[in-house]
């Protein structure tokens, strides 16, 4: 399957999600650990820390 460049760019912006399942040491519980990794350019965070972004910050919503 060949992805379009637009789809590839969209996938690069999405967070990496890992799920790990394991049993507790005493065997009584199932532990579900979810790790969400976001990769953003350093300039993005520097702009936030310096307060140089225009307007209020809003949550970016990505529709797939």
N, C-alpha and C positions, 0 to 999 in steps of 0.2 A: 504494500500500500504506500503510495506516494503522498506526502503532505504538501499542501501549498505553503508558500512563504508566510502568508498571513497566519495560518494555523500553527506553524512552527514558532512564530513570534509569540502568539498567544500562549502556547505551551511553556515557553521559556519564562513567562511572567508568572505562571502559576506556582504556588508553593509545592515543595516536595513533602509528601505525607507518608510516614512510615508507621506501621502498627506492629507491635510485638505482643504476643500472648504467651503467658507462662503460668505455671502453677506455683502457689506460695510454698515456702519451705515445709510447712506443716501439712500441705496437701488439701487444705480446707477451702481455698479461694483460687479463683482464676484472676490473674492480673492482666489487664488490657492497658498497655502503654502506647500512647499516640504521640509521635514527634512530628511537628510541623516546622519545616525549614523554609524561610523566605530569604532569597538572595536579592539584595538591592545594591545599587552603586553607592559608594562612600559619599559622593557629592550630595546624594539625596539626604542622608542623615546629617551631614554638615550643614546643609541649608536649614533643616529643621532646628538643629541646636542653635544656630545663629539667628533664627527667626526671620530669615530673608525670604520665606515663601509668601506669595501674595494671597491675601484673604485668609479665611478660616480653613483649617485642615478638615478634610472630609474623608470618610472611608472609601477606598476605591473598590468598586464592585465590578468583578469580571464575569461576564455572561458567556457561557460556553455553548 
